[in-house]
Amino acid sequence: MRAFGLAVFVSAVLAIVGAFSRVSAWNDTGHMLAAEIAYRQVGLAERARAVQILKDAFQGPDSLERFEQDLTAGMPSGASPGERDHYIFLKAATWPDILRDGPHSDHPHPLHGEFHKGGWHFIDLPFAPPGDGVAPPPPPVPTPPGMDPQDAISAIRLCIADVKAPGTSKRIRAARLCFLLHMVGDIHQPLHAAAMFSTDHLPGGDHGGNLQLVRLPGDAAEHDRVATLHSVWDGLFGYDTRLGTLRTLGDQILHGPTTRPDVLSSMLERKDPMQWAHESRDDAVQFAYLNGQLKTLRGMSLDGFRQQHQLKARDVPSLPNNYRADALPIAEKRVALAGCRLAEILMEALAPAP
């Protein structure tokens, strides 16, 4: 990290404490791609039941406010009934992020207070670079059953149980299904299962790469932009959420030489979500943090950077030229595993009653 003055660092810390919030794992394209891979592998009966659970909460006394609008936003006009159902299933995987707009945002979501759960999107398994004198905290332990989940692992387990339970209300079942589609994707994003600790401005951890900044090249030096390391990984699949694009990407991954389900079969034998989190953490250490050797501006949030005036984009270390090209195959493997494991969960949770 480039050194910066004590006053700047203090102001950055205050900005972090006052305004920091965790951002989502994967962007909409990544979440919908994981759902697309699952959609292709579940049975027709389970697929139909999932879509019906979502539609049951569109209208009626047990409906979710604005739910149909949320799950059909971006759907092309003229979509066939089958395409409409397909899109609704994929879009549902983004709903927990749609809920993030709280009362202080420009467009608050009416269900934010009832359903938004920031802690459900990640579990931070600590990492300290070799030779760093920092003392990282012990690994977090998932919330025990029967208690309100505070992490992605225990939240996945709760959502599976609520989707399966015959007494779950329509609105809760639909919301839990959305979170299940979303969180299985979340836990496979490497920087949603890891936090780097360091004596170099990260004694409390980097919140999954959100407190490490890198510079991304623009079309001219003065157009370079600053981004969090976390957001770099969020956007590795691009930003196209059209159904045709997602189908193409899903097909490429399911038939790719390193991402086909048969190639990943030994990893797919791991059934515990905590095992999935450890996989992600290991990939974060090796490929996101480069074993702690990646040069970044540490200890500052993106909001903190924007609010201070001493540092410019040119003061932030540039992301290595080959970084994203090296990261993409890892992201493809993670999203393939997420989709395959999600399909297995849905096959069991949505199986027709005997």
N, C-alpha and C positions, 0 to 999 in steps of 0.2 A: 504493500500500500504506500502511496505517496504520503509523506508526512504532511500534516496540516496543523495549524496553530491550536493551542489550548482553547482559546475563545471560540473558535469554530467548532471544535469537538464538543465543547459543553453545550453550545446552542443546538448542535445536531442531536445530542442525547435528549435534551429537553423536548425537541420536536418529536423524537421517537416516543418518549414516554407519554406525551400529550396527545399524539395524533396517530400512532402506528396502528395499523390493522392488517391482518393476514389477508393476502389475496388468493385467488382460487388456483387450484392445481389443474393443469392443462387449460386451454381456452375452450370455447364451445366446440371447435372442430375436434379437439382431442377427446373431449367427453363423448361427443356424438359418434366418433369413430370407434371408441371402445364399445358403445351400445350397438353400433352396426355389426361389429364382429360377434357380439352375443346374439343379436337378432338372427343372424344367419345360422346359428347352431342350436337354438332352442327348437323344441317340437312345435308343430302348428297349433296344437291345443294350448300350450303354455304361452305362445306368442299371442294368441287371440285373447287369452285370459288377462295377460298383462295390459293389453290395449283397452280391454273392457273395464278393468280396474281404474284406469286413468279417465276414461270417458264417463264412468259413473259419478265422478266428482266434478263434471262440467256444469251440471244443472241439478236443481232439486233442493230439498231442505238440508241435505247433508253435503252440499257442494262446497268447493273451495273458491273463494272470490278471485276473479280474474284468471282462473286456471285455464279455461279454454283459450283465452286470448294469449296467455303465456306459451302454451304448447303448440299453437298454430302460427305464431309470429314467424314470418319468413317463409311460410309455405307458399309455393308458387300457385298462382291461380290456375284452375283447370286440372288440378291434381285428381287422379282417379281415387275411388274409395280405398283401394289397396295402398296407393302411394300416401294417402292422407294418414292411414293407420301407421304405416311405416315411419313417416315423419314424426308423428306424435310420440311414438316410442323413443326415437332418437332424441327429440327435443326435451323429453322428460328428464334426460340425464343432465340437462343444464339448469333445471328449475331451482335447485338449492343455491345456485349463484345468482339467479334472478331475484331471489329473496333478499339479497344482501343490501338492497337499497332501503335504508332505514329512514326514520322520521326527519333526519337533518339533510337528506339528499334532495336533489331537485325533483325527483320522481319517486317518492317513497312507495314501497310495496305494501298493500293493505295487510298482508299476512306476515310481514317481517317479524313483528313482536311475537306472534304465536309459533312460528316454525323456524325462523333463522337460528342456526346453531353453529357459531363460528368454530368452536372446538371440535366439531364432528369431522372436519375436513383434513385433519392431519394427526400424526403422532411423531414427535421429534425425538429420534434416537441420536444421542450425542456423538460427535466426532471431534477429536483434537488432532491437529497436524503433528507428525512425528517430531519429537524434540521440543515441542511447545510446553512451557511450564504451567499452563492453565490447568485448573482442576475442574473438569466438566462434571455436571451433576450425574447421578445414577440414571440409568434408562427409565423412562416412565413406565408405570404399570397400568394396564387397562382398568377402567372402572369395573368393579365387581358387578355381577348380575343383580338386578333389583334396584340399582342406584341409577340416577340420571347420568347417561354417558357424558364423558368429558374428552373423548378422543375418538378417532376414526374406527379403531378396532372394536371397542365396545358398542359404538353406534351401529356398525354393520351387523353385529349380532342382534341388537334390539330390532333393527328394521327387518331382518329375516324373520324373527319371531312374530312381529306384528303383521307382516304380510301373510304369514301362514295361518295365524290364529283366526278361527271362524267368527269370533265375536268382535273383531276389529271393525270400527265404523268405516263407512266408505271414504270419508274425507281423510281419516288417519291412514288407512291402507294406501290410498293414492299418494299421499305425501311421503309415506315410508318407502314406497316403491321408487319414487323419484330419488330419494336420498340413497337408496341402495344402488340404483343405476349410477349415481354420481360418485359415491364414496369408494366403491370398488375401483373406479378409475382414479380417484384421488390417491389412494394408498399405493398405486403403482407408479405415480410420478415421483422420481427419486427425491426431489426437494420437498416433498410432503411427508417424508419419513426420516428426515435428517436435519440436524442443526449443528453447525460448526462453531466451536468455542476456541478462543485464542486470547493470549495476552495482548495481541495487537488489535485493540479496540473492539474485541468481541468477548469480553469476560462473561457476558450473559447469553451468548449465542447469537446466531445470525438469523433466527426465525426462518429457517429453510431457504436461505439465500436472499431474503428480503432486506438484509442490512449489509449486502455487498453489491456495490455498483460497478458497472462496466460501461465502456464507451463503444457504441456501435457506429460503423461508418455510414456517412450520408453521401450524397452526390458531390459534396465539396467539404473541405475540412471544417468550414464554419457551420455546416449542416449536420455534423456528427451529433448523435443524441445519446443520452445517458439512460440506462435501464438497470433494473435489478437483475441479479443472476437468476432469481426465481422466474422472472418474466421471460427470460431467454428460453428456459425449458418449457414454460407454458405454451410458447408460440412455435415450437419446432414443426408442427404439422400445418402451419399456415393458418388462414382465416376464412377459408371457403366452407360454408355449411350447406351448400346445395346437396340435395339428395343424390343426384348423379355423381357428384364428386366423392361423397362419402362411400357410395357403393364401389366406386373404382378403387379408392384407397383401401377399403376393406378387402376387396378381392386381391389386391397386390400383396397385402400383408398375410392373408390366409394362405397364399400360394408362394410366398417368398421363401428362398432357400434357407434362411435362418429363423423364420418366424412362423412356419407352418406348425399346426398343432402336433403333428407327429414328431417334429424336430424338438419341440418343447415338452415332450411327454414326461420326461423325468422331473422337470420343474412343476408340471401340472399335477404331479402326485402330492405336492404340498398343499394341504387343505386348510391350514390354520392362517387366518389373516395376519397374525403376527409374523409368521414366516415370510409372507409377502412384503411386509414392512421392512424386514431385515434385508431382503433382496434389494429393495429400493434404496435403503440406506447404504448398502455396499456399492451400488452403482453410483450413488451420489458422491461418495468418497472418491472413487476412482475416476469417474467421468465428468461430474459436475465441478467438484472442488479440485480435481487433478491432484489428489492426495495432499491438499493444502498449499499447492504451489501456484495456483492460479492467481495472477496479479489483479487485485480489485481495490476499490476504495472501500475500506472496511468501517463498519460502525455507524453508517449513515443511511437513513431511509431515503427513498426518492423524494418524498415530500420535504424532508429536511434539506436535501440538496437544493431543491427549487426555492426554498425560503431563505437560504443564506446567499450572500453576495460575494464572498471572497473567492470561491472556487468556480471555475468554468468547465465546460465539457472537456476541454483539452487537458485538464488536470486529472481526469479520471483514466485509469489504465484501459487500453483498448483490448477488446476481446480478441484472442488469437484468430488468425485468418481461417484456420481449419477447425476451429472449436465446434461450430454448429454442424459441420459435415461429419465430424467424429461422433457427435452426440445423437444425431438422427437415428442411426441403427439401434442404439440403446433405447431410445424412445419407442421405436417400432416394436422392439421385443417386449418392452413393458406394456404397451397398449395391447399387443397380441395376448399376453398373459392375462391382462385385465379382462378382455372380452371373453376369453375362453373360461376363465374362472367365474365370471358373472353368469355366463350361460349355464354352467353347472349349478350355481346357486338357484337360478330361476327355474330350472327343470325340477328341482326338489321343492322349492317354495310354492310353485304354481301348479304342481301336479294335480290333475283332477282327483276329486275325492273318490275313494274306492267304493 
